[in-house]
């Protein structure tokens, strides 16, 4: 193992060296840390301290790097942006035991951050697993939130129809699945992220596994790939427990780990949300489809829905500046 194994409260974890995060494209934010269960939870805190607060959540297999373009746009408009890395991701500590991770634990860590910073009047930006983890905060602590921005995510409930691509995603992260067997080698998180961001096709990913030949990327694409690889630099398979666990926590497969009952309760409770809610949706996502996003938005009397037709699942990466602009326009007119 390349890095020193640490322990806190009986839990073994790895810590990515600071050098891995130097000179990342578009990500020059100073690190901040909160201790949670003896572990370091990293968060970005950019913009004026007296500005309106934006809390930006990430999912799998990303980190706060994903939200860098939105952060820049909001900070330029006077917002204070908070963007944490879940334990196991980004600059946060990486517990090496897959079984340590659960959606309830991630939710609890974010609650600790919100309370420690005493965030008030916040706008939540959530996507992917940031939906269940972030919307839990808005439902459980509504007095701390003024507005929601929901992007390509979901909350589990009895009638939710999990799409075939999402079920396949779960299957491929099992030990004998394509990703479970081949991440981190020959695949890495960075190479994996090149597919949904449009830098390469899925067939290139399969070819990489079969031949070991890495597709050619432009310098800009290489910089993005490095940004997504940075948190796991030198950590080996043990350091990837967090990313592995998210797909295996989907409630149709793992109700307890996915906090299924709490998600369903919050889905129903969110129907009473009376403050502004904005849906901004990537139209090329076959995991969380446009039809689902529109149906969910229709459950709120005054929700807005903005479609980015050429955006996929990771719309923050490809359309971050546009997302910030849409939000700023919507918030001024609401």
C-alpha positions as CSV (number, residue, x, y, z in Angstrom):
1,X,0.0,0.0,0.0
2,X,1.5,3.3,-1.1
3,X,0.2,5.5,1.7
4,X,0.3,5.1,5.5
5,X,-2.7,3.5,7.0
6,X,-4.3,5.6,9.8
7,X,-6.8,4.7,12.5
8,X,-9.5,6.8,14.2
9,X,-11.9,5.4,16.8
10,X,-11.0,1.9,15.6
11,X,-11.6,2.7,11.9
12,X,-8.7,2.3,9.4
13,X,-8.5,4.9,6.7
14,X,-6.1,6.4,4.1
15,X,-5.5,10.0,3.4
16,X,-4.6,11.3,0.0
17,X,-1.4,13.5,0.0
18,X,-1.9,17.2,-0.5
19,X,0.5,17.0,-3.5
20,X,-2.1,15.1,-5.5
21,X,-4.4,18.1,-5.5
22,X,-1.8,20.7,-6.8
23,X,-2.5,22.5,-10.1
24,X,-5.9,20.9,-10.8
25,X,-7.6,22.6,-13.8
26,X,-10.1,25.2,-12.5
27,X,-9.9,24.0,-8.9
28,X,-7.7,26.2,-6.8
29,X,-9.9,26.4,-3.7
30,X,-8.3,26.4,-0.3
31,X,-9.0,23.2,1.7
32,X,-11.1,23.3,4.9
33,X,-11.7,20.4,7.3
34,X,-14.2,19.2,9.9
35,X,-13.6,16.2,12.1
36,X,-16.5,13.7,11.9
37,X,-16.3,10.4,13.7
38,X,-12.5,11.0,14.0
39,X,-12.2,11.5,10.3
40,X,-11.4,14.6,8.2
41,X,-14.3,15.7,6.1
42,X,-13.1,18.2,3.5
43,X,-15.1,21.1,2.2
44,X,-14.7,24.1,0.0
45,X,-15.8,27.5,1.5
46,X,-15.5,30.2,-1.2
47,X,-17.0,33.6,-1.5
48,X,-18.0,36.4,0.9
49,X,-18.9,35.1,4.4
50,X,-21.9,37.5,4.4
51,X,-23.2,36.4,1.0
52,X,-26.2,34.1,0.4
53,X,-25.2,30.5,0.9
54,X,-25.1,27.7,-1.7
55,X,-24.5,24.2,-0.5
56,X,-23.4,22.0,-3.4
57,X,-23.5,18.2,-3.2
58,X,-21.7,15.6,-5.3
59,X,-22.4,11.9,-5.9
60,X,-20.6,8.9,-7.3
61,X,-17.7,8.7,-8.4
62,X,-17.0,12.4,-8.2
63,X,-16.1,15.1,-5.5
64,X,-16.3,18.8,-5.1
65,X,-14.2,19.2,-8.3
66,X,-17.4,18.4,-10.2
67,X,-19.0,21.6,-9.0
68,X,-16.0,23.9,-9.7
69,X,-17.7,25.7,-12.6
70,X,-20.9,26.4,-10.7
71,X,-18.9,27.6,-7.7
72,X,-17.0,30.1,-9.9
73,X,-20.3,31.4,-11.3
74,X,-22.0,31.8,-8.0
75,X,-19.0,33.4,-6.2
76,X,-18.7,35.9,-9.0
77,X,-22.4,36.8,-8.2
78,X,-21.6,37.3,-4.5
79,X,-22.6,33.8,-3.1
80,X,-20.8,31.9,-0.4
81,X,-20.3,28.4,-1.7
82,X,-19.9,25.3,0.5
83,X,-19.1,22.1,-1.2
84,X,-18.0,19.1,0.8
85,X,-16.4,15.8,-0.2
86,X,-18.2,12.7,1.2
87,X,-16.0,10.5,3.4
88,X,-14.2,8.2,0.9
89,X,-14.0,10.9,-1.8
90,X,-12.0,14.0,-2.8
91,X,-9.8,15.4,0.0
92,X,-11.8,13.7,2.7
93,X,-10.4,10.6,4.4
94,X,-11.0,7.2,2.8
95,X,-12.2,4.5,5.2
96,X,-10.9,1.2,3.7
97,X,-13.8,-1.0,5.0
98,X,-16.5,-1.2,2.4
99,X,-19.0,-2.1,5.1
100,X,-18.4,1.1,7.0
101,X,-20.2,3.2,4.4
102,X,-24.0,3.8,4.3
103,X,-26.2,6.6,3.0
104,X,-27.3,7.3,6.6
105,X,-23.7,7.8,7.6
106,X,-23.0,10.2,4.7
107,X,-26.2,12.1,5.6
108,X,-25.1,12.4,9.2
109,X,-21.7,13.8,8.2
110,X,-23.3,16.5,6.1
111,X,-25.7,17.4,8.9
112,X,-22.7,17.8,11.2
113,X,-21.1,20.2,8.6
114,X,-24.3,22.3,8.2
115,X,-24.6,22.6,12.0
116,X,-20.9,23.3,12.6
117,X,-21.0,26.2,10.0
118,X,-24.5,27.2,11.2
119,X,-25.7,27.6,7.6
120,X,-28.9,29.6,7.2
121,X,-31.0,30.5,4.2
122,X,-29.1,28.1,2.0
123,X,-29.8,27.0,-1.5
124,X,-29.1,23.3,-2.0
125,X,-27.6,22.1,-5.3
126,X,-27.9,18.3,-5.5
127,X,-27.3,15.7,-8.2
128,X,-26.9,11.9,-8.2
129,X,-26.3,10.6,-4.6
130,X,-26.3,14.3,-3.6
131,X,-30.1,14.1,-3.9
132,X,-30.9,11.6,-1.2
133,X,-28.1,12.9,1.1
134,X,-28.8,16.6,0.4
135,X,-32.6,16.6,0.3
136,X,-32.5,14.8,3.6
137,X,-31.0,18.0,5.1
138,X,-33.7,20.2,3.6
139,X,-36.5,17.9,4.9
140,X,-35.0,17.4,8.3
141,X,-33.8,21.0,8.8
142,X,-36.1,23.1,6.6
143,X,-35.4,26.3,8.6
144,X,-31.8,26.2,7.3
145,X,-32.8,26.2,3.6
146,X,-34.5,28.8,1.4
147,X,-34.4,27.1,-2.1
148,X,-33.7,23.8,-3.8
149,X,-31.9,23.1,-7.1
150,X,-32.5,19.5,-8.1
151,X,-30.5,18.0,-11.0
152,X,-30.6,14.4,-12.3
153,X,-31.2,12.6,-9.1
154,X,-34.0,10.9,-7.2
155,X,-35.4,9.9,-3.8
156,X,-36.3,6.3,-3.4
157,X,-40.0,5.5,-2.9
158,X,-42.2,2.4,-3.5
159,X,-43.4,3.4,-7.0
160,X,-40.0,4.5,-8.3
161,X,-39.0,2.7,-11.5
162,X,-35.3,2.0,-11.5
163,X,-34.1,2.1,-15.1
164,X,-32.1,-0.7,-16.7
165,X,-28.9,1.4,-16.9
166,X,-29.1,2.0,-13.2
167,X,-29.6,-1.7,-12.5
168,X,-26.7,-2.5,-14.8
169,X,-24.6,0.1,-12.9
170,X,-25.3,-1.8,-9.7
171,X,-24.3,-5.1,-11.3
172,X,-21.1,-3.9,-12.8
173,X,-19.7,-2.7,-9.4
174,X,-20.0,-6.2,-7.9
175,X,-16.7,-8.0,-7.5
176,X,-17.1,-9.9,-10.8
177,X,-18.6,-6.9,-12.7
178,X,-16.7,-4.8,-15.2
179,X,-16.0,-1.9,-12.8
180,X,-15.7,-4.0,-9.6
181,X,-13.0,-6.2,-11.3
182,X,-11.1,-3.5,-13.2
183,X,-11.1,-0.4,-11.1
184,X,-8.5,0.8,-10.2
185,X,-6.5,-1.2,-12.8
186,X,-6.7,-1.0,-15.8
187,X,-9.5,1.5,-15.3
188,X,-9.4,4.5,-13.0
189,X,-12.2,6.8,-11.9
190,X,-10.7,9.5,-14.2
191,X,-10.9,7.3,-17.3
192,X,-14.4,6.2,-16.3
193,X,-15.5,9.8,-16.1
194,X,-14.4,10.4,-19.7
195,X,-17.4,8.5,-21.1
196,X,-20.4,10.4,-19.6
197,X,-18.6,13.8,-20.2
198,X,-18.3,13.0,-23.9
199,X,-14.5,12.7,-24.2
200,X,-14.7,9.1,-25.3
201,X,-17.3,6.4,-26.1
202,X,-18.3,3.5,-23.9
203,X,-16.7,1.1,-26.4
204,X,-13.3,2.8,-25.7
205,X,-13.8,1.9,-22.0
206,X,-14.4,-1.7,-22.8
207,X,-11.4,-1.7,-25.2
208,X,-9.2,-0.2,-22.5
209,X,-10.1,-3.2,-20.3
210,X,-9.5,-5.7,-23.1
211,X,-6.3,-4.3,-24.5
212,X,-4.9,-1.8,-22.0
213,X,-4.6,0.8,-24.7
214,X,-5.6,4.3,-23.4
215,X,-7.6,6.4,-25.9
216,X,-6.0,9.7,-26.9
217,X,-7.4,12.7,-25.1
218,X,-6.9,16.4,-25.7
219,X,-4.8,18.3,-23.1
220,X,-8.1,19.8,-21.7
221,X,-9.6,16.3,-21.4
222,X,-6.4,15.0,-19.8
223,X,-6.7,17.8,-17.2
224,X,-10.2,16.8,-16.3
225,X,-9.3,13.1,-16.1
226,X,-6.5,14.0,-13.7
227,X,-8.9,16.0,-11.6
228,X,-11.1,13.0,-11.1
229,X,-8.2,10.6,-10.5
230,X,-6.4,12.9,-8.0
231,X,-8.3,11.8,-4.8
232,X,-7.3,8.2,-5.3
233,X,-3.7,8.8,-6.4
234,X,-1.5,5.9,-5.1
235,X,-4.2,4.5,-2.8
236,X,-4.8,1.3,-4.6
237,X,-8.0,-0.8,-4.3
238,X,-8.3,-0.2,-0.6
239,X,-8.7,3.5,-1.1
240,X,-11.7,3.0,-3.4
241,X,-14.1,1.6,-0.9
242,X,-16.3,4.7,-0.9
243,X,-16.9,4.7,-4.6
244,X,-17.5,1.0,-4.7
245,X,-20.1,1.2,-2.0
246,X,-22.4,3.8,-3.5
247,X,-23.7,1.7,-6.4
248,X,-24.1,-1.2,-4.0
249,X,-26.2,0.9,-1.8
250,X,-29.1,1.4,-4.3
251,X,-32.3,0.6,-2.3
252,X,-33.6,-2.0,-4.7
253,X,-30.5,-4.0,-3.9
254,X,-29.5,-2.9,-0.4
255,X,-32.5,-1.2,1.4
256,X,-30.6,-0.9,4.7
257,X,-27.4,0.6,3.3
258,X,-29.4,2.8,0.9
259,X,-31.6,4.1,3.8
260,X,-34.6,3.2,1.8
261,X,-37.3,3.8,4.4
262,X,-35.9,7.2,5.3
263,X,-35.7,8.1,1.6
264,X,-39.3,7.2,1.0
265,X,-40.4,9.2,4.1
266,X,-38.5,12.2,2.9
267,X,-39.9,11.9,-0.6
268,X,-43.4,12.2,0.8
269,X,-42.4,14.9,3.2
270,X,-40.9,17.0,0.4
271,X,-44.3,17.3,-1.2
272,X,-45.1,19.9,1.5
273,X,-42.1,22.1,0.4
274,X,-43.5,25.5,-0.2
275,X,-40.3,27.5,-0.9
276,X,-38.8,27.8,-4.4
277,X,-37.6,24.7,-6.1
278,X,-35.8,24.6,-9.5
279,X,-35.2,21.5,-11.6
280,X,-32.3,21.7,-14.0
281,X,-32.0,18.5,-16.0
282,X,-29.6,16.9,-18.4
283,X,-31.7,15.6,-21.2
284,X,-29.2,12.9,-22.4
285,X,-29.3,11.0,-19.1
286,X,-30.6,7.5,-19.4
287,X,-30.3,6.8,-15.7
288,X,-32.4,9.6,-14.4
289,X,-34.5,10.4,-17.4
290,X,-36.1,13.7,-18.5
291,X,-39.5,12.0,-18.1
292,X,-38.8,11.3,-14.5
293,X,-37.4,14.8,-13.9
294,X,-40.5,16.4,-15.3
295,X,-42.9,14.1,-13.4
296,X,-41.1,14.9,-10.1
297,X,-41.2,18.6,-10.8
298,X,-44.9,18.4,-11.5
299,X,-45.5,17.4,-7.9
300,X,-44.6,20.9,-6.8
301,X,-47.1,23.7,-7.6
302,X,-44.5,26.4,-8.5
303,X,-41.4,24.4,-9.5
304,X,-39.4,25.6,-12.5
305,X,-37.9,23.1,-15.0
306,X,-35.0,23.9,-17.3
307,X,-33.8,21.2,-19.7
308,X,-30.3,21.1,-21.0
309,X,-30.9,18.9,-24.0
310,X,-27.3,18.1,-24.8
311,X,-26.2,17.5,-21.2
312,X,-25.8,14.1,-19.7
313,X,-25.8,12.8,-16.1
314,X,-22.8,14.8,-15.0
315,X,-24.2,18.1,-16.2
316,X,-22.1,20.1,-13.7
317,X,-19.0,19.1,-15.5
318,X,-20.1,20.0,-19.0
319,X,-22.7,22.8,-18.3
320,X,-21.6,24.2,-14.9
321,X,-21.5,27.9,-16.0
322,X,-24.9,27.5,-17.7
323,X,-26.4,26.0,-14.6
324,X,-25.2,28.9,-12.5
325,X,-26.6,31.4,-15.0
326,X,-30.0,29.6,-15.1
327,X,-30.2,29.6,-11.3
328,X,-29.2,33.2,-10.9
329,X,-31.9,34.2,-13.4
330,X,-34.5,32.0,-11.8
331,X,-33.7,33.2,-8.3
332,X,-34.0,36.9,-9.3
333,X,-37.4,36.4,-10.9
334,X,-38.9,34.2,-8.2
